[in-house]
Amino acid sequence: TALVPAHRLILAATSPYFENLFNGNQGTNPVIEINDIDSDIFEHLITFCYTGQALITVNNLAAMLNAAIVLQLNDALSSIVDYLMAHIDEYTLQGAYTLEREMKCELLTQKIIEYETQHFMVVSRSDEFL
């Protein structure tokens, strides 16, 4: 575990999860424990809350997506999905499907459908489509 300093106001403004957390029993606690999210991933997402930018890579994409969903960081979620879609092609589309099913991310579902519609001829000829 790692201690990641952040302002409650910033977190509450960027996330309904944190807004509810701070308005509940955790509102007076100076330290809040977030379980099940890797500290590096959490730190990247906190950075996003402040700067609107995060270090998204192929290696941390799934963990970032999951954490953004859990923490209800919708702007970060949008950036993560945009990153994924910017790096997708007919060969990596199946991986995006798998991620979408595991995460149950409506935004990702929508973006995959848009991609398939725009690239139907290419996607329909791939082995994964058949």
C-alpha positions in Angstrom: 0.0 0.0 0.0 1.0 3.6 -0.6 -0.1 6.9 0.7 -1.3 9.1 -2.1 -2.0 12.6 -1.0 -5.0 14.3 -2.6 -7.5 17.0 -1.9 -11.0 15.8 -1.0 -12.6 18.6 -3.0 -10.7 17.6 -6.2 -11.6 13.9 -5.8 -15.3 14.7 -5.0 -15.5 17.0 -8.0 -14.2 14.4 -10.4 -15.9 11.3 -9.0 -19.4 10.4 -7.6 -17.7 7.6 -5.8 -15.5 9.9 -3.8 -18.3 12.5 -3.3 -20.5 9.8 -1.7 -17.6 8.4 0.3 -16.7 11.9 1.7 -20.4 12.6 2.5 -20.7 9.3 4.4 -18.9 7.8 7.3 -15.5 8.3 5.7 -16.0 12.1 5.5 -14.1 12.9 8.7 -11.3 10.4 8.2 -8.0 12.0 7.1 -6.9 8.8 5.4 -9.0 6.7 3.2 -8.1 3.1 2.4 -8.8 2.0 -1.2 -8.5 -1.8 -1.5 -8.3 -3.9 -4.7 -6.6 -1.1 -6.8 -2.9 -1.2 -7.3 -1.2 1.8 -5.8 0.5 2.8 -9.1 -2.8 2.7 -10.9 -4.5 4.7 -8.2 -1.7 7.3 -8.3 -2.1 7.6 -12.1 -5.8 8.2 -11.7 -5.3 10.8 -9.0 -2.8 12.5 -11.3 -5.6 12.5 -13.9 -8.0 14.1 -11.5 -5.6 17.1 -11.2 -4.1 17.3 -14.7 -6.6 15.6 -17.0 -3.7 13.4 -18.2 -2.5 9.9 -17.1 0.1 7.5 -18.1 -1.9 4.9 -20.0 0.0 2.1 -21.6 -0.8 -1.3 -23.1 0.5 -2.9 -19.9 -1.7 -0.9 -17.5 -4.8 -0.4 -19.7 -7.0 -3.1 -18.2 -6.2 -2.2 -14.6 -6.7 1.5 -15.4 -10.0 0.8 -17.0 -11.2 -1.3 -14.1 -10.1 1.2 -11.5 -11.7 4.1 -13.4 -15.0 2.2 -13.5 -14.9 1.3 -9.8 -14.0 4.8 -8.7 -16.5 6.3 -11.2 -13.9 8.6 -12.8 -15.8 9.2 -16.0 -13.4 11.6 -17.6 -10.5 9.2 -17.0 -12.6 6.3 -18.3 -13.3 8.3 -21.4 -9.5 8.9 -21.9 -8.7 5.3 -21.3 -11.3 4.1 -23.8 -10.0 6.7 -26.3 -6.5 5.4 -25.9 -7.6 1.8 -26.5 -9.6 2.7 -29.6 -6.7 4.7 -31.0 -4.6 1.5 -30.8 -7.2 -1.0 -32.0 -7.3 -2.8 -35.4 -8.9 -5.9 -36.7 -6.3 -8.0 -35.0 -6.7 -6.5 -31.5 -10.5 -6.1 -31.7 -11.0 -9.5 -30.1 -9.0 -8.4 -27.1 -11.2 -5.3 -26.8 -14.3 -7.6 -26.8 -12.8 -9.6 -24.0 -12.0 -6.5 -22.0 -15.5 -5.1 -22.6 -17.2 -8.3 -21.4 -15.0 -8.5 -18.3 -15.5 -4.9 -17.4 -19.1 -4.4 -18.6 -18.1 -1.0 -19.8 -20.9 0.6 -21.8 -18.7 3.3 -23.2 -16.3 0.7 -24.5 -19.2 -1.3 -26.0 -20.4 1.8 -27.8 -16.9 2.6 -29.2 -16.4 -1.0 -30.4 -19.7 -0.9 -32.2 -18.7 2.5 -33.8 -15.3 1.0 -34.8 -17.0 -2.1 -36.3 -19.5 0.1 -38.3 -16.8 2.4 -39.6 -14.4 -0.5 -40.5 -16.9 -3.2 -41.4 -15.3 -4.4 -44.6 -11.9 -4.9 -43.0 -13.3 -6.4 -39.8 -15.7 -8.8 -41.6 -12.7 -10.3 -43.5 -10.7 -11.0 -40.4 -10.4 -14.6 -39.1 -11.7 -13.3 -35.7 -14.9 -12.2 -37.3 -15.6 -15.5 -38.9 
